[in-house]
Amino acid sequence: MLAEKLDNKTIENRNTVPVSLNKLIAALSAAVDLAGSSDRKHSLRTAYIATRLASNMSMEKAEVDNIYYAALLHDLIPAQSYFNQSLIFEILGNLPLSSQVAKQVVALWQYKQGNGIASRLGHLSLSERIIYLAECFENQYCNGESEEYLLRRILSNWSNRIAAAADKKIAAALADCLREEAFWQDLKENRVQRALEQMAPDWRQQLNIDDLEKVSRSFSLLIDRKNPYTGQHSQRVGMIAGCCARLYGLDSAMSRRVSIAGYLHDLGKLSIPEVILDKAGSLTEREMQAIRAHPYDSYAVLSEIEDFTDIARWAGNHHERMDGSGYPWGRSDLTVVDQIVAVADIYEALTSNRPYRRALSQGDALSLIKKQVAKGKIRLEAYELLEMTVESKSSCKEADNLANARGSSCWFRVYSGFDAKQIAAEADR
């Protein structure tokens, strides 16, 4: 039925996953910085400062390692009402890290929820105080508008006054760092990532496919909660795409990589304000520009991870179309797997309730996608795989269970009356 198979020379069969845990966490923390509209490597710099402080204080290696990861992930959860402690532990619990990392991130999140200030850190652990003060220092460093010699003087005064009032031992360790020229040089934009890499706990630690999938599903929870009315969109896209990949003849390892691309395809949406994502109705030109950037941001983050070349491509291409009318690149040289992730995304979006319309039925959604095939926008092979997947009673059972579980729990407003053309256009958002 299907016209072609993947060229194994282009995408090789991987039964092992040589992905560094540290590089994966560092890259995904960059996506978290996108959520704060930050392009200043906030999480990397905070992790560098915190790890230097912990090392200067001669803490045990295990404690220093936990601080390294908790500082990288300290801004993982935004201070919004639809996040709670149990959800944070659910997201962090799937990361192959010490349970102490999750506890530290949660403690810092709770402290910030209470509008914590640096002089009242008594109930936080030493590790948590180190991370918090490292973040405060990083904010001061990046918000300073003075020449560097003046900025250094200002930060030294901040350390002597504010940090010392919060914790004298941490302030003393920070003062030692500030006296070192290399510390200041390492903080610079073009150097901090390399400096942090040299301090990483163990760059040799490799993830297996199970761990990689768990990490990806954890971040899909974070992505979907950025825009909670979409329910479990990223999780379902990952599951549907993986099912299609198996039907296409890819082995388990490669099919799971396709699932991972589905889980992470909307990673770039972390940078889009909720007011745009939640908008009921047409987007302005400026708002659409923000939307059209998100696949590129997904690609940019994922391409930083070793051995993620194929995953980054599949995720980045989910809004590309065969006739070159898609975005962000306007590509037409799309593989079947590129289009598998794309059709999974379109189908899941069309069959989900949104603030501006009710979910379409399975048949209506497939009919709309088939019209895109006739127009030369979608590959026939990808559509056929999707059709076999969603019409099979045994395929994607877990994805169907997610959809059913979502059902009556949806709290969002629902509109109807959109015609097929409007709904088809909405799939590009």
N, C-alpha and C positions, 0 to 999 in steps of 0.2 A: 504493500500500500504506500509506503513512504519512499520518496524519491531518492534519498541519499542517507549515508551514514557519516558520522563525524570522521574527519581525517585524523587517524591516530598519531600522525607526525605533527599535527597542529596542536592537538590536545591529548597528551599521553595519559595512559591509564595509571593512576596513582593509588597504590594500596597503602603507602605510608605518607605522612603529612609532615614534611620538614619545616614546620612553622614554629618560630621561637615564641614562647609565652610572653617574654618581655616586649618583643617587638609588636605582638598583637595587642597587648594591653596599652602600650604607648600610642599606637595608631588609633585605637578606639577612643582613647582619652582625648585625642585631637578632635574627634567628632563631638565629644562632650563640650569642648571649647567652642565649637560651632554653635551649640545650643545657647551659649551665653553671648553670641555674636562677637566672639573674641578670636582674633587672628594673631594674638601675641604669644602663643605657646604658654599660656597661663599654667596649665596642669604640669607640663614638663618642667617649667622653672620652679614651681612650688615643690615638685618631687625632688628636684636637685637640691634646693635649699634645705628641705626637711631631712633628706638623707645625709647631707653634710653635717647638719646639727647633731643628728643621732650618732654619727660616727665620731664627731668631736667629743661627745659626751661618753664615749667608750661603752655604748650599749651593746648587749649581746647581739650576735649576727642575726639570729632569728627575729629579734625585735626590729633591727635596722631593715631587714628584708620586708617585714610587714609594713613598716612606715613608708618604704619606697612605693609599694603597691597601693596602699591606702591614700597616699598623697596624689598619685597619678589618677585615682578614681574619686577623689574627695568631692568633686562637683558632679558626680555621676547622676544624682537625683536632684532635679530642680525643686525649689521650695514652692510647690503647688499643692492644692488641697486634694487632688486625686492620687497623690502618692501617700503611702503610709508605711509604717515600720515593717509590716509583714511583706508588703510588695518589694521593698528594698532588699530584704533578706532573700526573697525569691529570686530576684535578679542576680544578686551577688553570690547566692548559694550555688549557682551553676558554674561559677568561675573556679578554675582549679587552683585556688589560693587558700591560705590558712583562714579559718573562721574568724581569727582576730582582725583580719582586714575588713570583713563585713561589719564587725562590731564597731570598729573605729570610724568607718564611713557613716554608719547609722548615728553614732554618738555626735559626730560633727554636724550631721544634717539636723538632728534634734536641737542642738545648741543654736544653730543659725535660725531655725524656726522660731526660737524664743528670742530673737534679736540679740544674740549674745555679743558681748563686747570683751576686748582683750584683757581688761582688768578684772574680770569675774570668771575665771576659768577653773575655779577650785574643784568642781565636780568632774572635770575631764581627767582622764589618765595622762601620764607624762607623754606618751606617744601622741595622744590626741592634741595635747597642748602644743607639741612641737609642730605638728601639721598645721594647726590653726594659726600659730604665729608665723610660720613660713609663708602661709597664704597672705596674711596681713602685710608682711614685708614685701612680697611679690607685688601686691596691689600698690603699695607705696612706690615701689621701684618703677612700675609701668605708668603710673599716673603723674610722676614727677616731670615737670616741664623745664627744669633748670638744666644748665650745662652739667656735664658729668661730675666735675669736681664739686659743684654745689650740691648735686644730688647725693653724692657720697656723704657730704657733711650732714645733710638733712636726715639721711637714713641712719647715720651713726647716732645722731641726737635722738631719733625715734627709738633706736635700740636701747639707749641709756635710760630713756624715760618710760616709754610705753611697755616695751618688752620686759624691762627689769621689774616694772610694777606687777606684771603678770606672772613671771617666773624668773628668778634671778639666775638659776643654773642655765636655763635656755638662753637668757640674755648674754651670759658670759661666753657660752659656746658661739653665739652669733657674733659677739665682739671679736673673738678669735678669727672667725671667717672674714670679717670686714677688714682685718689688718693684712689679709693675704691678697695680693694683686691678682693672682690667678682666679680667685673667687669672683671678682668683678668682671674679669674677662669671660669667664664661663657663663655668666648670666646673659651675655649679649645674644641677640636674636639668631645670629648665624652660627653660634657655638654651643648653645645650651643642650641641644639634642645629643650631640656627640659627647659632651661632658657627662650627661646623664647615662648614656650607654656604657661608659667606662665604669660607672658605679653600680650597674645592674646586678641583681643577686646572682643570676646564673644564665648567661645568654645561651648556654648549650641545652637548656631544658626544652624539649620538643613536645608538641601536642600530638596526640593521636586523633583520629577522625571523630571519635566519640566526644572528646573534650572540645574539639573545634566546633562541633555541632551544638554542644551545650552552651558555649560562649556566644555563638551566633544567635541562638534562641533567646538567651538572656537579653542581648542587645535589641532583639526584635520587640521584646516587652517594653523596653525603654522607648523605642521609636514609636510604637503604637500608643503609648500613654502620653506622648507629646500631643497627640490629637485624639483624645479618647473616644470620640464618636465613631471612629473607624473600627472600634472593637479590637479584633486580633488580625488585622489585615496582613501584616508582614508574616506572621506565623502561618496563616493559610496560604499565602502566596508561596512560601517556602515548601510547604507540604505538597501543594498542587504541582509546582514545578518539578519536585523530586519524583512524583508519580509519573509525570509525563516523560521525564528522563529515563525512568526504568522501562516504560513502554517503548521508548526509542531504541532500547538495547544497550544502554550504558550499564556498566556493572555497578555494584553497590557503592563503592568508594566514589566513583565519578558522579553517580546520581545524588549522593549526599552533598557533594560540592555544589551541584546545581541548586539543591535545597538551601544551602548556606547563602548563595547569591540571592535567592528569594527572600530569606530572612533579613538580609542586610541591604536590599535594593533601595530602600528609602532612608538610608542612614543620613543622607544629605538634607532630609527634611528637618533634622534637628535645628538647622539654622533659620528656619522659616517661622516668623511670628505666628502665634496661635490665632490672632485676629484674621490672618489670611487663610489659614487652614480651616478655620471654623466658619468661614463666610458662607452665608446662604444666598446664592445668586452668582451672577457673573463677576469675574475678576477684572479689575482695571489693568491697564497696560503695565503699570509699575508692579502690581501684584503678580501678574502672570510672568513677568521677568524673574521675580524671586522664585516662583514655582519651577520655571524652566532651568534654573541653575542647579536644582537639587540632584539630578542624576550625575552631573559632573562632580559635585561635592562627594557623592557616594564613591565614585570612581577614584577621586583623588586620595581619599582616606584609605580605601582598600588597596590601592596600588602600592602603598607604602609598606605593605606586609609581604614578607618574603613568601614566595610560592602561591601568591594570590592573584597572579596575572590573569588567569582565566576567570576567576570569581569576580575580580574587579571589572573585567570587560562585560560579563553577563549582567552584572548589577547596573553598570553605567549605561548600558544599551537598552534598558527596559522601556524607554520612551522613543526609541528609534523606530523608523518604519521603512519598509522595503523600497519605497519610491523616493526615499531621501527627504520626506516631509517631516520627519521626527526631530527630536532634539536630545542632547545639546550639540551634536556634531553634524546632524543631517546625513548620517551614513546610509548606504544602501547595500554594503557588503556584509550582510548579517547572516550568521550561521543559524542553524535550526535551534541550537541551544540558546542563542541570544533571543530568539523569538519565543522559545518556551517560557522564559522568564517574563517576557512582555505579555504574552497571552494570559498567563496565570495572573498577572497584575490586573489586566483589563477585566478578566472574568470575575475576579474577586471583588473589584471595585463596583462593577455593575450589579452584582448579586448581593450587595450590602446596602443597608439603609444609610442615607446621608441626610444632612440637615435640609437639603433642597429637593429631595425626591425619595420615593420608596424604592426598595430593592426590586430589581427585575427578577422574573422567574428564570430558571435554568435555560429553558428553551428560548426565551426572548433574548437573553444575554448571548447565547451561542449564535442566534440569528444575526444579531448586530455585528458580532465579530466576523461571521462568514461574509457579510457585506463588505467588510474591510479587506477580506481576502480577494473578493471579486474586483475591488478597486486597486489591487496591487500593493496594498499597504502591509499586509500580514502574509507570511509564508503559509502555503496550504498545509505543508507537513506539520507545522506547529499547531495549526487549528485542528487537524485530524487527531493529533495526540491529545489535545485538550478535550475534544469531543469524546474520545474513548475513555478518558480519565473520569470526566464528570458523569458520564452515562453508565459507568460500571458501578454496580452496587457494592463491589468489594474494594474499589479504588478509593484512596484518600479518605478512609473511614475516620481517621483522626481529625482531618480538616472538617469533615461534615459534623463531627461531634462538637468542634469549636463553634461552628455556625449555629448549631442547635442550642448550645449552652448560652450563646450570646442573646438570642431571641428576645424574651420579654424583659431582659435586664437593661435594654438600651434606653437611655434616659433622654436622648436627643429629640428635638422637634423634627417632624417628618412632613414633607410637602409632596404633593403629587401633581400631575398635569403636565410634566415635561414631555416633549415629544422625543421621538427616537433620535433625531439629529442632535438635539441638545444633550441627551444622555450619552450619545457616542462621543461628543466633544468633551464631556465631563471626564471621560476615562483618561484624557491626556493631562489631568491635573495632578 
